[in-house]
Amino acid sequence: MAFIYYVTQIQFEFGAVRLLKAECERIGITRPLVVTDPGVKAAGVLQQALDALPGLNVAVFDQTPSNPTEAAVRAAVELYKAQGCDGLIAVGGGSAIDCAKGIAIAATHDGPLTHYATIEGGSPRITERAAPLIAVPTTSGTGSEVARGAIIIVDDHRKLGFHSWHLVPKAAICDPGLTLGLPPLLTAATGMDAVAHCMETFMSAAFNPPADGIALDGLERGWHHIEAATRDGQDRDARLAMMSASMQGAMAFQKGLGCVHSLSHSLGGLNPRLHHGTLNAVFLPAVVRFNAQAESVRKERRLERMAHAMGLASASDIPDAIRDMSARLGLPTGLAAMGVTEAVFDDVIKGALADHCHKTNPRLATPDDYREMLIESL
């Protein structure tokens, strides 16, 4: 049975951050905890959000790490409870938004966070008690502002997914103006994350034609604007297109992702310093080649349709085009350039096989398949 569900209220325009207080009032949040990170605070973006909340009693947690952790969630929950907060506002990239989703669970549900992880059977344990969340993305990558999932490194160092429709933000305030001036490498890495979401979810075999259409359009927007956004941080058209591609990728990946994310989640858990979007870009070429043999991909001409959206002559051009794009953007094109060696491959494969994205790849990968993808991605 296909399950197709779109629920988030989205405010999308330059200057949309001004609507933050009105969204709090609509949802019923009167004492929000704003969840962000030091970089967003230093860039002055946090202050823009706070300025849009006149009259509200606001608490701030600004110590979200670059990859959100269970320890950060615990620290924020202490502040949430001490300040008597009744809702959350995440201001930042996917890390801040995912951290806020972890807080939404931990502040309102008993037991360790791992009890609610998807691979631990925890999704049904997340209830409507989850704290309400408004998401204000400041990068164009994860699309977590419209997604039901969060990725958090738990205390035993696994990078786990948490998924529930109760975690979908009650409102997404997508203001491309908040991404103006984002540094080039961060623009490139987060942008390739959005591209990867659109591509990988489109390759998924799940039946969801609306998601397929959203993913293809998002891929076209992202692929054709990522270089301009990276080259000129003030390009408003490119910034709008990339924020839309990010949002669309996440709207579409309710279909499920696949081996790209199984590998990047696993390796990112082993080495949190590695950027998730960059890892996705590195793994994409090998996974596209692997998926080319999947029956559903061939039957529905999915690679040919992606190639058309990307302006490429043929499906066979996709892997090299991805690698060439990463090179033009100044991103590493292989794992070796990121300091990764074959010594970690056994652990990466073990984690990939256990990841929640493993079984939604259009072609089920074996340990040997994963090893070949890793070698190809070196």
PyMOL commands that set and color helices and strands:
alter all, ss='L'
color gray80, all
select helices_A, chain A and resi 16-27+38-42+45-51+70-82+94-106+113-116+118-120+123-125+144-146+165-167+176-179+184-203+209-231+236-255+259-270+276-291+295-299+302-310+315-329+336-338+342-354+358-360+367-376
alter helices_A, ss='H'
color red, helices_A
select strands_A, chain A and resi 9-12+32-35+59-61+87-92+133-137+149-153+159-163+171-174
alter strands_A, ss='S'
color yellow, strands_A
deselect
rebuild
show_as cartoon
